[in-house]
Amino acid sequence: MKLAGTLRYHLEFKDEVKARNKTGAITTSYQTVFSCKAAKLKSNTIVIKSDVNAKELFDDTNLIFQVRYYPQIKETQRVMYENSTYRIKLYEHIIEDNSIKLTLEKLNV
């Protein structure tokens, strides 16, 4: 796992909550159930001839984070990062250092 000094980013994990309103319709909302610090990892990059790493500079739709392993983190949760909502696209438990590598995809919410 990364050193504690690299865990600079704050992630909030939300579970889906279904409730019935007064008219009987089921409404879906998301409630924060867990938050933690994370280290942001670089994604696979596209290098063009001028050695500009275009994907890393401009792609904020897919992000990769590494967090300590917490049993509260589930693949079905939504993640809030910098006022944007993401879904967990890939959940990879790294046993060697007891951490989780999360690949997140931005949602249009």
C-alpha positions as MATLAB code, in Angstrom:
seq = 'MKLAGTLRYHLEFKDEVKARNKTGAITTSYQTVFSCKAAKLKSNTIVIKSDVNAKELFDDTNLIFQVRYYPQIKETQRVMYENSTYRIKLYEHIIEDNSIKLTLEKLNV';
ca = [
       0.000    0.000    0.000;
       1.047    3.536   -0.557;
       2.420    5.592    2.273;
      -0.101    7.610    4.228;
       1.245   10.841    2.702;
      -0.010    9.847   -0.760;
      -3.612    9.389    0.389;
      -4.606   12.950   -0.527;
      -8.046   12.534   -2.094;
     -11.353   12.135   -0.274;
     -13.870    9.565   -1.565;
     -17.431    9.045   -0.334;
     -19.156    5.716   -0.941;
     -22.950    5.658   -1.293;
     -25.467    2.812   -1.153;
     -28.732    2.747   -3.056;
     -31.765    3.283   -0.826;
     -35.279    2.585   -2.083;
     -38.262    4.105   -0.318;
     -41.983    4.307   -0.967;
     -43.476    7.807   -1.070;
     -47.013    8.860   -0.072;
     -48.477    7.912   -3.449;
     -46.948    4.431   -3.323;
     -44.257    5.002   -5.930;
     -40.792    3.693   -5.190;
     -38.060    6.326   -5.210;
     -34.358    5.637   -5.373;
     -31.748    7.745   -3.614;
     -28.159    7.278   -2.507;
     -26.975    7.601    1.080;
     -23.353    8.022    2.179;
     -22.284    4.966    4.164;
     -18.499    5.285    4.211;
     -15.719    7.741    3.385;
     -11.950    7.375    3.218;
      -8.758    8.823    1.800;
      -7.336    7.535   -1.486;
      -4.282    7.774   -3.705;
      -4.933    8.724   -7.321;
      -3.137    6.550   -9.866;
      -2.310    7.392  -13.451;
      -4.435    5.712  -16.079;
      -3.137    4.031  -19.201;
      -1.799    6.782  -21.348;
      -1.801    7.705  -24.985;
       1.491    9.266  -26.037;
       1.521   11.190  -29.268;
       4.565   12.241  -31.300;
       5.090   15.467  -29.388;
       5.336   13.425  -26.146;
       2.151   14.998  -24.776;
       0.249   12.657  -22.555;
      -3.197   13.604  -23.872;
      -5.299   11.009  -22.075;
      -3.960   11.808  -18.629;
      -4.408   15.557  -19.138;
      -7.969   15.606  -20.449;
      -9.793   12.381  -19.517;
     -11.749   12.807  -16.298;
     -14.433   10.250  -17.187;
     -12.333    7.299  -15.963;
     -10.256    7.611  -12.806;
      -8.169    5.075  -10.895;
      -7.756    5.203   -7.119;
      -6.079    2.985   -4.579;
      -7.470    2.770   -1.041;
      -6.783    0.641    1.991;
      -8.955   -2.452    2.163;
     -12.206   -1.770    3.994;
     -15.011   -4.379    4.050;
     -17.542   -1.503    3.799;
     -16.524   -0.839    0.161;
     -18.673   -2.813   -2.279;
     -18.680   -3.030   -6.087;
     -22.321   -1.894   -6.281;
     -21.761    1.472   -4.604;
     -21.535    4.904   -6.146;
     -18.548    7.101   -5.370;
     -18.495   10.867   -4.882;
     -15.256   12.633   -5.792;
     -14.950   16.418   -6.199;
     -18.746   16.901   -6.437;
     -19.068   14.350   -9.254;
     -20.689   10.919   -9.121;
     -18.870    7.814  -10.339;
     -19.708    4.130  -10.536;
     -17.196    1.422   -9.729;
     -16.214   -0.060  -13.063;
     -13.472   -2.361  -11.749;
     -12.864   -3.501   -8.160;
      -9.487   -5.172   -7.671;
      -8.509   -6.456   -4.228;
      -4.702   -6.499   -3.989;
      -3.896   -9.102   -1.347;
      -0.135   -8.422   -1.164;
      -0.589   -5.017    0.454;
      -4.234   -5.341    1.586;
      -5.543   -2.544   -0.621;
      -8.216   -2.028   -3.260;
      -7.643   -0.592   -6.717;
     -10.822    1.099   -7.979;
     -11.441    2.118  -11.562;
     -14.269    4.658  -11.591;
     -16.458    5.799  -14.481;
     -18.153    9.194  -14.335;
     -21.954    9.228  -14.440;
     -24.127   11.913  -16.012;
     -26.261   12.627  -12.963;
];
